[in-house]
Amino acid sequence: MEQKFRKIKATNPTIKEKLFSLAGMGEFLQKLGFTHSVEGSDEFYVLDDSKLGILLPFIQHLRDRIALIEAKQDGPDEYQRVKNVIENQ
């Protein structure tokens, strides 16, 4: 949600290797609402406030999935507890 996390530096070596090694990632980010910009020799994808609201349900869904994966590692009781919490939100 913080502004600093809504700006992706595409020329960052780690980001380039892990994210932009996937074909079409720049186009995908733009379809999600990120805008592409170039500042000097750096390339960025930025998500502005007007687009953030659209993505919030998807962000929450990903957070829920991650919580379930982590809970599953802790055992079936924890998985069921987290699943119930998510279903009752």
N, C-alpha and C positions, 0 to 999 in steps of 0.2 A: 504494500500500500504506500510505502514511502517513495517519494520522488526519485531518490537515488537508485531504487530498484526497478524503476520503469524506463531506464535508459540502458540499452545494451550496446556495448562498444564492440562492433563486429570485427574490428582489427586487433582486438585483444587475442594473443596467441591461444590461450586456453579456450576462449569462447569460439574462436575460429575452428579449433580442432574438434571440440565436443558438440557444438551446435551447428555451425555453418558447414560442417563436413557433410551434413544431410542435404541432399539435392532439393532446391526450391525453398530453403528456410527463409530467405529474405522475402520472397513472395508470400509465404505463409504468415510471417509476422505482419506484413502489410494488410493482409486480409483480416487479421485479428484486430487491427486498428492502430498498429504502430506506424509512425511516419519515418521515412528514411531521410537521413541528412548526412552531409559530409562537412567536416570542420578541419581544414588543413589536410593532413594525411590520414585523419581518422574518420571512420565510417560508423554511424550510430543508427539505432532504431529506437524511437522514443514513443512511449504510450502517454498520451495527454489525458487530462482529467475527464474530458467528455467521453472518452472511450472506456475508461476504467469501469464505470457502472455496468456496461454490457458484459464485461468479462468476470465480474464478481461471482456469479453462480458457478462458472466453470472453475474458478480458483478454489471455491469452497468444495466443489466436487473432488478436485485433486487432493486437497487437504484431507478430506474424509477417506479417500482411497489410501493415502499414505498412512493415516492413523490405523486403518484396518490391517495393513501389511505389518506395521510395527507391532500391533496388538497380537497378531497371529504368531509372531515370533515369541511372545511371552506366554503363549498357551491358549487353550480353547476357552477357558473362563474369561480371560481378559479380552479375547476376540469378541465373545458374545456381549460382554459389558459395553465395549466400544461400539459395537454394531447397534445395540439398543439405544445408546446415547445419540448416535447419528440419525437413527430412524425417528427419534422423538424430538428432533430439533424443530 
